[in-house]
Amino acid sequence: MTRIVLVLAASAAALALLFVSISPAPATRPTDREKSLKIFIVCDSEGGSGIVEYWSRNVPPVHPRFQEYRELMTRDINAAIEGCFQAGATEVVVSDDGYGGTCTVPELMDPRASWIRGPGFGTGKLPLLAGLDESFDGLMLVGFHPMEGAEKGVLAHTWSSAGRRRYSIDGKPAGELAIYSIIAGNDHGVPVIFVQGDEAVCREGRDLLGEELVTVAVKKGLSEQRALLVAPSKARTMITKGARQAVEQIEQRTPYLVKMPIEVRLQLENKEKADAHAQNRLRILPDWPGRRVDERTFEAILSSTRFLSL
């Protein structure tokens, strides 16, 4: 009797083992880490923490502060990258669009991100936001400055700090933030999810893209080249927190879209600068569809974003 019980028990154990070995594995659902979440970061050179002067005017490359500002910018960008990855980003690409594409220090770059550097963007040969496509989920603008004419805007300008340039799109004042938002939205279906710079550009971003836009102000303008600063170490903590929040809330953001055609208008500081601008446009973009309407002003009706930077 004892032998029979042992045999039956052994047989049952063998059957159980066989059942386990041939049973299909339970279906697994993709984890958050397996989902693609791509972020594109564009950086400029004037909105970084601790920066209150134009590099091109005041700080030539041989000046000690030039390297200091590049390090400040790179660490601000790294802080944004950190926030992206904390929130679950799977890929981050950084485009250095400040000071000829050289406002970052390669040796300090966060190795988890891919970096785009070098001159030529926005010239017609290499378009603005080169490298961005519809595979990205969000665009971040780091180190940005407000548009020309912004009240108490730190280093406020549009495209060139060498002269006063006022842009408008369909009759409304516009700066680089608006132009990047339009290109990202209209051409690629990518929303702007985060803006960092001074208080003026953060306000500009919320006015254009909605109060829910995540912004981080690292300085408050007292004049064009003087500001009340957040210490860079604290600013980087704020940037990381803001970038993380922006990625976590990315589903709430939608691309900024404008209906084409649009009317773009550019007014320069004086006739001499307008003459130089006209010659430069003809040299770089001979098929530019605009016209000069007076000594200082150009306008164009655009059916695409190609000539948005005029």
Long-range contacts (C-beta under 8 A, 24 or more apart in sequence): 32-88, 33-88, 33-90, 35-90, 36-90, 36-91, 36-135, 36-137, 37-88, 37-89, 37-90, 37-91, 37-137, 37-247, 37-250, 38-89, 38-90, 38-91, 38-92, 38-93, 38-135, 38-136, 38-137, 39-84, 39-89, 39-91, 39-92, 39-93, 39-136, 39-137, 39-138, 39-139, 39-140, 39-193, 39-247, 40-92, 40-93, 40-95, 40-129, 40-131, 40-132, 40-136, 40-138, 40-139, 40-140, 40-190, 41-77, 41-80, 41-81, 41-84, 41-92, 41-93, 41-94, 41-95, 41-113, 41-139, 41-140, 41-142, 42-94, 42-95, 42-97, 42-129, 42-139, 42-140, 42-141, 42-142, 42-180, 43-73, 43-76, 43-77, 43-94, 43-95, 43-96, 43-97, 43-98, 43-103, 43-104, 43-142, 43-143, 44-97, 44-98, 44-103, 44-141, 44-142, 44-143, 44-144, 44-145, 44-176, 44-197, 45-69, 45-73, 45-98, 45-99, 45-103, 45-143, 46-98, 46-143, 46-144, 46-145, 46-154, 46-155, 46-157, 46-161, 46-197, 47-142, 47-143, 47-144, 47-145, 47-154, 47-155, 47-196, 47-197, 47-198, 47-201, 47-218, 48-72, 48-73, 48-76, 48-143, 48-218, 49-76, 49-218, 49-219, 49-229, 49-230, 49-231, 49-232, 49-235, 49-236, 49-239, 50-229, 50-232, 50-235, 51-143, 51-155, 52-154, 52-155, 52-219, 52-225, 52-226, 52-227, 52-229, 53-155, 53-225, 54-155, 54-161, 54-225, 55-99, 55-103, 56-99, 56-161, 56-162, 57-161, 57-162, 67-105, 69-103, 70-102, 70-103, 70-104, 70-105, 71-105, 71-108, 72-232, 73-98, 73-103, 73-104, 73-143, 74-104, 74-105, 74-108, 74-109, 75-108, 75-232, 75-236, 76-142, 76-143, 76-196, 76-218, 76-232, 76-235, 76-236, 76-239, 77-104, 77-110, 77-142, 77-143, 78-108, 78-109, 78-110, 78-236, 79-235, 79-236, 79-237, 79-239, 79-240, 79-243, 80-140, 80-142, 80-194, 80-196, 80-239, 80-240, 80-243, 81-110, 81-112, 81-113, 81-243, 82-110, 82-240, 82-243, 83-239, 83-240, 83-241, 83-242, 83-243, 83-244, 83-245, 83-246, 83-247, 84-140, 84-243, 84-244, 84-247, 85-112, 86-240, 86-244, 87-243, 87-244, 87-245, 87-246, 87-247, 87-248, 88-247, 88-248, 89-247, 93-131, 93-136, 95-121, 95-129, 95-130, 95-131, 95-132, 97-121, 97-122, 97-128, 98-143, 103-143, 122-159, 122-309, 123-284, 124-284, 124-285, 124-306, 125-284, 127-183, 127-306, 128-179, 128-180, 128-183, 128-308, 128-309, 129-180, 129-183, 129-184, 129-187, 129-188, 132-184, 132-188, 132-190, 133-188, 134-188, 134-189, 134-190, 136-188, 136-190, 137-190, 137-250, 138-190, 138-191, 138-192, 138-193, 138-194, 138-246, 138-247, 138-250, 138-253, 139-180, 139-181, 139-184, 139-190, 139-191, 139-192, 139-193, 140-192, 140-193, 140-194, 140-195, 140-196, 140-243, 140-246, 141-177, 141-180, 141-192, 141-194, 141-195, 141-196, 141-197, 141-205, 142-194, 142-196, 142-239, 143-196, 143-197, 144-176, 144-177, 144-195, 144-196, 144-197, 144-201, 145-176, 145-197, 145-198, 145-201, 146-175, 146-177, 146-197, 146-198, 146-200, 146-201, 146-203, 146-204, 147-173, 147-174, 147-175, 147-176, 147-177, 147-178, 147-204, 148-175, 149-173, 150-175, 150-200, 150-201, 150-204, 151-200, 152-199, 152-200, 152-220, 152-221, 152-222, 152-223, 153-198, 153-200, 153-201, 153-221, 153-224, 154-197, 154-198, 154-200, 154-219, 154-221, 154-224, 154-225, 154-227, 155-224, 155-225, 156-200, 156-221, 156-224, 159-309, 163-268, 163-269, 163-270, 163-273, 164-268, 164-269, 165-266, 165-267, 165-268, 165-269, 166-266, 166-267, 167-264, 167-265, 167-266, 167-310, 168-264, 168-265, 169-258, 169-262, 169-263, 169-264, 169-265, 170-258, 170-262, 170-263, 171-263, 171-265, 175-201, 175-204, 177-201, 177-204, 177-205, 177-208, 178-208, 179-308, 179-309, 181-208, 181-209, 181-256, 182-256, 182-257, 182-258, 182-305, 182-308, 183-305, 183-308, 184-255, 184-256, 185-255, 185-256, 185-257, 185-258, 186-255, 186-257, 186-258, 186-260, 186-305, 187-305, 188-255, 189-255, 190-255, 191-250, 191-253, 191-254, 191-255, 191-256, 192-253, 192-256, 193-246, 193-247, 193-249, 193-250, 193-253, 194-242, 194-243, 194-246, 196-239, 196-242, 198-227, 208-256, 209-256, 212-249, 212-252, 212-253, 213-253, 214-242, 214-243, 214-245, 214-246, 214-249, 215-242, 216-241, 216-242, 260-302, 260-303, 260-304, 261-301, 261-302, 261-303, 262-301, 262-302, 263-299, 263-300, 263-301, 263-302, 264-290, 264-299, 264-300, 264-301, 264-302, 264-307, 264-308, 264-310, 265-297, 265-298, 265-299, 266-297, 266-298, 266-299, 266-310, 267-296, 267-297, 267-298, 268-296, 268-297, 269-296, 270-295, 270-296, 271-295, 271-296, 274-298, 281-310
